[in-house]
Every structure is written in structure tokens, then in C-alpha cells.
Amino acid sequence: MALQIIECLSKSDFKAFVNFQFDLYKGNEFWVPPIKSEELKALMPDHNPALEFCEAKFWLAKDNNKVVGRIGAIINHAYNEKVNNLLGRFTRFEFVDNKAVSKRLIDKAEHWLKGKGMTKVHGPLGFTNLDHQGMLIDGYDYLPSVGSEYHLPYYKEHIRNFGYQKEIDWLEFRLFIKAVPDKAQRVAEIVKHRNGFNVIHFTSQDEMKKYSTRIFDLLNDAFADLFSVVKLSDKMIQYYTKRYMSLLNPSFVKVIEGPEKEIVAFIIGLPSLSSALQKAKGRIFPFGWYYVMKALKKPKVADLLLTGVDPAKQGTGVAALLINELQQVMLVHGVEAVETTGILETNEKAISNWKNYDHIQHKRKRCWQKELV
């Protein structure tokens, strides 16, 4: 094997970095491909404002000029300042089942991070908590949501062999949607009236956009103390709004306002686009958009992407109210099951929301860690 590790410098290098996963997962019925153009932009400083507070490098592994692996390394200075630690991240780690390939790649990322003064590496983590994070270690026979990850089963064995240990896991659930019980409806009405809550419903993208900044502001407050989270700047809020807002079905987004018109909670669901993106094969045009639009209209499965609750309103029943409102919309649209994105295993309050639903906990993702010595 004439193995080389090459830093991504040119646009063609970065295109090869994005395209490699399409070759690696070709024919895999459980991998959901990203949109190539959006993945490429996420790596570019002139498109992704996260690179204003993050340093990053990306590498390809080539065997006789054929790409056989890739890896990125990130230093999120804003997060390091928040936790007062010198942490490096590895990201977007993909490779063929060859330990020489994976070892050379992880060594390259570790060497760069150590040279930058980092004392510990963990991952896979992205630029922010809304970027790629976690390695799938259980649940390989389920189609993930568009907000989650899929990896090959041999990945976890490679990473263990390189001295990495568990830092924390994310759990994912599938909920089976049934008629809302009368008792749940009555409880929801009591919660609304007791607290002066008002549920905001949307019928258009323009209506949602008026609330986007306020939703992200609440997200910053609600997620402030969670693992890997750093406050999103105004530029980051604009970036994620532009990137994801056009894909949302307004009916699946709910906001709850308090008596003073303040946002106290929100929930963002989405008709599952996983199968549509598999058909699109990484491209929105010319035909990908058709598959996406079709999936938004007649979903059997929906994804639960984000939920945020004002910390001061925890315990008021507002989370149950959110889920009740979204469940009613799903029933109208004929949704039969819901895929959650990753919930930190330590987030017992969020996990307890599913106790009253017919559900399975079917997937687990892991963040690994290692001291740099």
C-alpha cells in the first residue's frame, strides 16, 4: 500500500473529502447522504462563520491516488474558553476497514492538535452542537433522521484500539404515534390556562422566519450547560436559519409564548427526508428538490429535530404541551412514527418525555476521548 496523508488545500481536495463518503457507503440502505454543496460550504471560511472562532484542518488518506479515508481536526476556542480547558476535536472521520489507514489519519489529527497546545482530544464533534457529532455504536439496522449520523460497525473497534475511551453517549428513540388520549388533551389545556401560555402555529416560511432569531436565543439559554455546546453568535444564527429553514414544513414547528409574549418553548419537527435524500444522491438539482418536496407532503415518519424550553419554565408542563401540539399535527398528516435525534444520556428530563409513549431506544452514538501525551 502506497499510503499518503494529504492536507486538503484546494477546492478539488475538499470536493474529494466530501465525495469519499459517497463511495464508502454506496449501496448502504441505512446511510443518509448530505447535500454535497452544503457539506462543502461548511468546510469553507467564507461560508461558515464558525471558522471565525474555530481553527480547523482536514486531510485525505490516499492509496495509489485513490481516497481511502478522511479526517478533520477542530479547535473550538469559544468552547475551550467556556470550559477552561485545552480540547481538540476530531471530526468527519471516515475510512475503509484498514487499521493502517485509520491509524495514520488519527495520528495526523492528534499531532496537529498537540502542536497547537491541546492536551486532550475528543470526538467525533463538529464546529458546533448543530454540526456532525457522535459515532454510531449501536443501531446499524435503522434509517437515521437527517439530523443524526450513520457509521460503519467497524469504526468503534478501530477507535478503541487507538486508546480512546467513552466520554458520553447520545441516545436515540423511535416513538409510535397513536391518538392523543383525552386525559393528555385535558392536561395540555390546564397547562396553557394555568401559565398563560399561547401556542403559535405557522402556515408559511415567512411566518417562521419572524421567530427564527428568538427561537435561537432561547436555544442558547436552554442548551447553555449541555456538553459540547457553545453560544451561537448572530452570524451563526443567520447561517443555520438560511441553511435549514427552507426545508421545514411550517405545520411541524410550534412555539409557545408566555403572558408577556416571550418565547418559553419551541419544538421543531420535520417530515422525514431520509429516503428523499437517498434518492437525491447528494444533489438538490435537478431532481433532488422534487423528492424533498414530495416527502414533506405525505410523511409516514417524522423527525424530531430540536426542542428548547426556558430553564425558568421547567416543571410547568410546557414540554408535554409542546409534544401534545406536535402530535396532533402528525396525526392529521398520517405520521405513524417519530425519530428523535440524539439526546444526551445524562439528560433525564428530556428522556422522561417519552415514558408515556410506545417507543424503543434503538440507537446510540458516542463521543470518545483521549489524553494527548
N, C-alpha and C positions, 0 to 999 in steps of 0.2 A: 504493500500500500504506500503510494507516494502522497502521504497526508500533509496538507498545508493548512495553517490557520491564517486567514487573511482578514485584515480590518476592512470594514465597509467604509469606503471613502467616496466613491462615485455613485451617481444615481443608478447605474446598472448594478452595482453591488447591492444597494438597498432593494432593488427590484428582485434580485436573486434571493435575498434574505426573506422577503415576503413570499415569493413563489415556492420556496423549498417545502413549506408545509403542504402545499397542494400536491406535490409529487409524493411526499411521505404518506399522506392519508388518502391517496387516490383509491377509490373503491371501498373506503371505510364507511359503513352505513350510519355510524354514530357521530362522526365528526361534522361540525357545522362550520363551513368556511366563512371567513370575514370578507368584507368588501375590499378588494386589493387596493384600490385608490385611497381608501380611508386608512388602512393599515400603513401604507407608505407615508402618508401625510403625518401620521402620529409619530414617526421617527425623525421628522424634519423640523429644525428650529424655527423656520419661517412659517410653519403651520401650527405647531403645537406649543402653546405658551408655557407648558410645564417645563420646557427646556430653558426657561428663564431662571428657575430655581433648582433645576436638576442638571447634573453632568451625566453624560452617557456615552458609551462606546458599544459598537456592535461588530461581531465577527462571523465569518463563514468558515466552515471546515470543508476543504475540497480534496477529493481523491482523484488524481489524474484529471483534474479540471471539472469533475462532477461534484456538485454540492451534496454533502452527506451529513451536514449538521449546521447549527447556528446557535448563537447565544448573544445576549446583551448584558451590559452591566450599568447600573444606575446608582448615582449618589443623590439622594433627595435631601438637599441641605436644609430645606424648611422642616422636614420631618426630624432630621437629626438634631436640629436646634430645639424642637418641641420636646424630644425625649432625652436631650442632653447625652447623646451617645454618637459614636462614630460607626455608623452602619452603612454597609454597601448592599446592594440588591443585585441578584441575577434575574434575568427576565427573558421571556420568549425562547426558552431553552428547548430545542427540538433536535433529534438525532436518530440515525439508524442504530440498530441494535449491535453496536460495536463499542466495547469499553475503551478502546484506544481513541476513538473519535470523541466520545463524551468526556473522557478524562482530559484530553488536550483542550477542549473548549472550556470546561470549568476551571482548569488551571489558568487559562488566559484571563478569564474574568477575575479570578481571585488575585492574580498577580497585579492587574491594573488597579483593583480596589485597594490592595495593600500598599501599592506605590503612592496612592492618594491619601494614605494615613488612616484608612479604615481598619478597625480592629475586629470586626465581625461581619459576616456575610449571611444574608437570608434571602429566601425566595422560593419559588418564583413570585416576584412582585413587580407591578408596573410603576409608572410615573406617579399615579395617584390610586386611591382605592376604587376608582371607576375605570381603571385600566385593567389589563390582564393580571390576575393574581390567583395563586394556588395551583398545585399539581394534583390532578385527579389520581387518587389511590384506591378508590373503591366505587363500583357502579359503572363499569365499562359497557354494559349492555343496555344503556338508556340514552335516548337522544337528549342532549342538554338544551337548556334555553340559550338564546343568543347572548345573554349576559353572563354565561358561565364558560367553562373550559372543558376541553377533552384532551386526554393524553393517552399514550400507549402504555400497556401494562408493565412493560419492562423498565420504564423510566424510574420507578421508585426503587428498583433494585440497584440501578446504576448510582443513584444519588446516595443511597445508604452506603454503598461501597466506597464512596469518596469521603466518608466521615461525617456526613450530615445527620442531624437528629431532628426530631419533631420540635417545632416551636408552637404551632397552634393549628387547629383544623377548622374548616368551614363545613357545615352540614347542609345538604340539600334535600328537599322534600317534594313529593308529589301528593297533591290534595285532590280528592274526588268530589266533584261538585254535585250537591243534591239540593232539593227545595229548602228554602230558608224556613226553619221552624217558627211557628207563631211566637214562641217564647223569645226567640232571638230578636224578632221584629219588635216585640214589646220592650225588651231591654234597650234596643237601639233608640227607640222613641224616648224612653226615660232619660237616657244619657244625653240626648240632644236638649231636652227641655230643662233638665236639672242644671246643665252647664251653660246654657245659652248658645249652643253650637249651631252652626248653619252649614249644611253640606252644599258645596259648589259643584255643579255639573257643567260639563263642557260639550259643545257641539261642533267646534271648529278649532283649527290650529291657531288662528288669531286670538281666540279667547284664552287658550292655554298660554300663549306667549306673554300675555299681560301679567301672568302669575309666575313666570319662569324664574325671575330673579328672586322673588320672595320664597319660592319653593327651595331654591338652592341655599338661601340664607338660613332657612330652617334646617336643611340638611347639614349645614356646617355646625349648627348648635347641637342637633340630635346625635351626630356621629363624632363629636369632638374628642371624646375619650376612647374611641374604639381603636383597636390595633390597626396599624398601617395608615391611619387617616391623618391628613393634613388639611387645614382650612383651604377651601377653593377660593382663589382670587377672582376679581371681577372678570379678568381675561379668561380664566379657566371656565367660569360660568357661561360666558358667551360662547366659548369653544364647544362645550358639551351641549349647550342649547342648540347651536347650529348643527352639530353632528347628529343628534338623536331626535330632536323634536319632530322632524318631518316624518319619522317612522311611526309615531304614536297614533293610536286611534283615540280621539278625544273622549269617547264614551268610557274608556277604561282608565281614565285619570280622575281622581277625586281629591278635592281639597276641603278641609274643614276650617271654618273661621270661628273665632271666639266672639264674645259680645262686643268687643271693640274693633271688629273687622280684622283682627290679627290672625295670621295663619297659625293654627295649633297642630295641624297634622296633614299629611298627604299620603296618597298611595298611587303608585304608577304601575298599572298592568299593561299587558300588550298581547294581542292575539299572537300565538307562536309563529315566528318567522323561520324557525329552524329548517323545516322541509323546503320552504321557499328559497332560502339562501343556498341550500344544497343544489337546487335546480339552477340557481343563478350562476353558480360556479365562480363566485368572486367578482362578478361584474353586474352592475345595476343596468347598464345599457348594452345592447339594445333590448334584451328580453327580461333581464332580472327584475326590473321595476314592475312588469306585468305579474310575475309570480308573487312579489311582495304585496301588491295591491289586492290580489286575489285572496291571499292569506289573511289580510286584515279584515276582510268582509265576512268570511264564513269559517270561523275557527272552531275546532273541536278541543284544542288545547290552548291555554293561555299561559303567559309567563308573568310572574310577579317580580318586577324588577327592583323597585325601591319603595320603602316605607319609612316615613320620618314622623316622629312625634316630639313636640316640645317637651323637654325634660320636666318642666314645671307641671305638665298635664298628664304625666304618667300616673296611672291609678284611677283616672276618671272614667275609664271605659271607652276612651276615644279610639283606641286601636281596634277594639271589637266593632265599633261603629263603622270605621273605615272598611273593614273586611266585609261587613254586612252589606254596605252600599255597593261594593265592587262585585260581590257575589250575585246580587240581584241583576246587575248588568250582564254578567256572564251567563246567567240562566236565560235571559232574553236572547242572547246571541247563540245559544246552543252549546256553550262550552261544557265539556264533560270532566276535564282535569286541568289542574294548575301545576306548573313547575315553578318552584321558588329558585332564586339564585342563592348563593352561599350565605349562610348565617353562622357567625362565629359560635363555636361550641360553648363558649362562656356566656353567650347572650341568652340567658334562661328566659327572660321576659318575652323576647321575640319567639323563641321556640315554643313557649307555652301557648301562644296564639293558636297553634294547630291541634291542641289536645281535644277540641270538640269536633274535629273533622275526621272523616275517614281518610287516612293518609298512610304513606310509607316514607321512611327515611332511607333513601336509596343511593345517595351519592355522598362521597366525602372527598374534600380537597385538603391539601396540606401545604403549610409554609414550613420549609426546612431551615435550619440554622447551623452555623459552624464558626468557631473562633478562627481568626486569621493569625497564625503564629509564624 
